[in-house]
Every structure is written in structure tokens, then in C-alpha cells.
């Protein structure tokens, strides 16, 4: 039996809630250390999960001779952490958005060539999204006319949530990066390059109290709408919002000269040729389902993550430098170019080109 993959986790919140349950379900790995901004909390996670090393300093985890380093920290910390990890032999899985801007992403993509360095766009492993992509690329919709992607996560809890780095633009907070990056990556992966973007970003609650009740200015976007012009001549739109009073169904839709594909709530794929009613599409009987591996959390990101991590671990185990379908640092760069263009567009109220 091969030796377990040695994993170092940098970032404690998402790790303790989602990553550690997923890694335990997959097996074939050992988490050798975890770091968090709050060392006491990191130590509690380590005790709860039997992790030998806990620290408040991420450099201690980089030094553990890991096979794989997984980074899930505030965005402004990604670049220095990735640079340090690139000085080791470890493969890297970095949370999105990849960096603070495209120049940082370009630097890290260049430095990572020849090794396994991936972005955590786990929705590429959704069996329903894969089926939709296969049907699109086989020509089901014909010539693409329009595409749309909508992910809205409103709730009273989010309306009232306290101030954290997530509401600070200077530390990489906001919906455009947190959720918009997933949606941008999906469109790039399925439909190809994006030429230009027009965007509207909005912040509704101008202040939020921090953990001690002190009001803090909110500078990150709570709503993002993007209009995109694709290189193939089609148009697309993206909408994501954390401030709606109630959630709306997540929708991905491609409409073309021959038909329509629509994915609803990440689990119902509908398809129709023009003139026919939309009908459900089934998966092949042997297709892995996210519910077969997903941890208790019911969110799609959590349910799909074990499918992705299983293949990441296998790539690390075999010392592969690539993983089919996974988002690379180059893919992260492509997404960051569009995010940068969207921010510039929102600031200037104009269309901004976003291809290299």
C-alpha cells in the first residue's frame, strides 16, 4: 500500500468545517499540520482531528516537508504563502480568488511551471456541470448566442453578519472574488476566452460591527453583475449577491442556434432543442455523484470537494505535474484578468478589455 499523502493545511476556518471531513472520507492521507490566525483555535482543531502540529504561523507548516500544501486564507496572504510553498517540493492547492491582481497571478504562474499547482475551483468536478459541458461541446446548443450564471446567497444571517476581512477590499474580500471567480472560471472552462467586460459592483451596508462591536467601514462588494463579450461572439452575464432577502435558485444557462442547456440548483440539468419543451437529463449510471462522497454540509461546494480532492491526492501520489480538468495557476491568471477588468469597469463605468 502506498504511503499516505502528507498534507499541510494553512487556514483553519474552511479547513475545520469542510476540508478535514472531506479528507477523512477520502482516506489515503495524513494531515501533518495546520496553521490559523488564531493559534488557540488551530490547536483545538488539531486536537479534534488528531493533527500532530498546530501553529499560529503558517511558515511552520511550510517547513513540515509536505507532499501537498492547501491554502485557504484571506486573499491578500495567498501570494507570499504560495511563493514560500514554491520553495519546497510540495504540490500546491490554493483557494480562490488566486491573488489580489493579475500581475501577482502572472508571477506565480510563471514560477509554478513544471509542478502540480492548482486552484480550488472544485465545481469543475460537479457531475452535473461536467455533463452540461460535454453536451455543450458536442454541439447540442449549436452556435452559442447567450450564457448566464446566477448564484445568489441572501439570508438574514448574511445581512447581519459581523465585519471580517471578507468585507475589506484591500484584503481581497467581496462577492466578485469569492463567488464571481467560480462563475468566471466555469464560463472560461466551458465557453472559451472572454474579450471584454462591463461590471457593476455594489456595497449596501456601509458599516458592520466587528467582533468587539466597533463599527468598521465596508469596502468590498456585496453584489456583482458582469456583462461579458466572448471571443466567439456570444454574450454572457454573471450575477452574484449576498444581500438578497432570500436565496434564488442557482442557474447556469447556455442558449444557442440549436437549443438550450440549463442547470438549476447544481443538481437538475434541463435540455431542449428549439421548439421542444425542456426535459431532465440523466447522468450515466456509473457517474460518481457528489452526494455519494459529500460531507454533511449540504452546500454544493462542500459536496463536490471530495470528488476533486480524491483526484488531487492521486495526482500527488503519482508525482504528476498536471491533472486533467483541474484549474491551474494559468487558469487562475485568466480569471484574475477578468476580475481586474471588472473592477476597473465598475470604477469607470465603461467596457474594459480583459485578454492578454
C-alpha positions, -999 to 999 in steps of 0.1 A, spaced: 0 0 0 14 34 -9 24 58 18 -3 83 27 -1 118 12 13 142 38 -8 174 38 -2 207 54 -33 230 59 -28 268 60 -61 283 71 -84 269 98 -120 280 92 -128 263 59 -104 235 68 -121 225 100 -156 228 86 -152 213 52 -117 201 41 -109 179 71 -142 159 69 -136 155 31 -100 143 36 -111 118 62 -138 104 39 -113 100 11 -86 84 31 -50 78 19 -37 109 35 -24 123 68 -27 160 78 7 167 94 0 203 104 -25 231 105 -20 269 109 -45 295 116 -45 332 125 -58 322 160 -33 297 173 -57 286 201 -84 277 176 -58 259 154 -47 239 184 -83 229 191 -88 218 155 -55 198 158 -68 180 190 -102 173 174 -87 158 143 -56 142 156 -32 166 137 4 165 152 13 201 146 -7 233 151 6 269 148 -3 305 145 25 309 120 19 295 85 57 292 79 58 264 105 35 243 82 55 251 50 86 237 69 70 203 75 81 186 43 46 182 30 36 164 -2 7 189 -6 1 223 9 -35 235 8 -41 273 13 -74 287 25 -66 321 39 -76 357 32 -67 365 -3 -40 391 4 -20 364 20 -21 340 -9 9 353 -29 35 353 -1 23 319 11 25 304 -24 59 319 -30 71 302 1 55 269 -8 71 270 -43 105 269 -25 96 234 -13 89 202 -31 52 203 -22 23 204 -47 0 233 -40 -38 238 -39 -47 274 -35 -81 288 -26 -97 313 -50 -96 341 -59 -60 332 -67 -43 365 -59 -51 402 -54 -45 410 -90 -33 397 -124 3 408 -121 7 387 -89 -10 358 -106 13 361 -136 43 359 -114 31 328 -95 20 311 -127 55 316 -142 72 303 -110 50 272 -108 57 258 -143 66 221 -142 49 212 -110 14 205 -97 -1 239 -87 -39 241 -88 -67 264 -78 -97 252 -58 -123 255 -84 -140 223 -73 -172 229 -93 -153 216 -123 -158 182 -106 -196 186 -103 -210 156 -123 -239 178 -135 -216 206 -147 -194 180 -164 -225 166 -182 -236 201 -192 -201 208 -206 -200 176 -225 -233 184 -242 -223 219 -250 -190 209 -265 -207 181 -285 -228 209 -302 -261 205 -285 -269 242 -285 -253 249 -318 -237 283 -322 -237 299 -288 -258 331 -286 -260 339 -249 -250 325 -215 -259 334 -180 -247 324 -145 -265 334 -113 -255 325 -77 -274 345 -50 -269 337 -14 -291 360 6 -302 353 42 -309 372 74 -277 358 88 -256 372 60 -275 405 62 -264 408 99 -230 391 97 -202 409 116 -173 426 99 -143 404 89 -116 406 63 -143 394 39 -157 429 38 -124 446 32 -114 451 -5 -78 457 5 -76 421 18 -94 406 -12 -129 404 2 -162 406 -17 -186 386 -38 -168 392 -71 -138 373 -59 -155 348 -36 -183 336 -59 -177 355 -91 -144 338 -96 -161 304 -96 -186 316 -122 -159 332 -144 -139 301 -143 -169 280 -153 -176 302 -184 -139 302 -194 -137 264 -190 -168 257 -209 -171 285 -235 -136 298 -241 -119 332 -238 -136 364 -228 -127 396 -247 -142 424 -226 -163 431 -195 -187 457 -182 -194 455 -145 -215 469 -117 -203 463 -81 -224 475 -51 -219 477 -13 -252 481 6 -242 481 42 -216 508 45 -206 497 81 -206 465 101 -196 459 137 -165 438 142 -162 410 168 -159 437 196 -189 457 184 -168 485 169 -183 498 135 -160 492 106 -163 506 70 -173 480 44 -152 485 12 -158 451 -5 -186 445 -29 -217 427 -17 -233 425 -52 -217 420 -86 -232 420 -120 -209 414 -151 -218 416 -188 -192 398 -209 -183 397 -246 -169 363 -255 -142 357 -281 -166 335 -301 -190 364 -305 -216 354 -278 -226 375 -249 -228 363 -212 -239 377 -179 -229 369 -143 -248 379 -112 -239 372 -76 -253 388 -44 -250 381 -7 -276 408 3 -308 395 -12 -335 388 15 -339 352 3 -319 329 -19 -327 324 -55 -321 292 -75 -285 289 -88 -287 288 -126 -262 282 -154 -277 285 -189 -264 283 -224 -286 292 -254 -276 288 -290 -288 284 -326 -300 248 -320 -311 246 -284 -308 254 -247 -290 238 -217 -299 249 -182 -285 237 -149 -307 246 -119 -295 244 -82 -264 224 -93 -284 192 -95 -311 194 -122 -299 196 -158 -326 206 -184 -321 205 -222 -342 212 -252 -339 217 -289 -357 248 -302 -394 242 -304 -393 214 -278 -400 215 -240 -372 214 -216 -366 179 -202 -344 165 -175 -311 150 -185 -299 119 -166 -263 110 -157 -248 78 -168 -253 51 -141 -216 48 -133 -210 85 -129 -198 95 -94 -224 116 -77 -214 144 -53 -239 131 -27 -220 98 -26 -189 114 -12 -200 148 1 -196 157 38 -226 166 59 -226 202 48 -253 204 21 -237 232 0 -226 223 -34 -190 235 -29 -187 211 1 -205 182 -16 -182 183 -47 -150 189 -29 -143 152 -20 -145 143 -57 -119 169 -65 -96 162 -36 -96 125 -43 -82 132 -78 -58 158 -65 -44 133 -40 -40 107 -67 -20 132 -88 2 140 -58 7 103 -50 19 95 -86 40 127 -87 20 140 -117 26 176 -127 -8 180 -143 -44 169 -135 -69 168 -163 -98 193 -159 -83 210 -128 -79 247 -128 -42 256 -130 -24 288 -119 -26 298 -156 -64 294 -153 -63 314 -121 -44 342 -140 -71 342 -167 -98 346 -141 -78 374 -123 -75 393 -156 -113 394 -158 -117 403 -121 -93 432 -126 -111 443 -157 -145 441 -138 -132 463 -110 -118 488 -135 -151 488 -153 -171 494 -122 -148 523 -113 -150 539 -147 -185 528 -159 -171 516 -192 -162 484 -211 -127 471 -203 -107 446 -224 -95 416 -204 -75 394 -227 -37 393 -226 
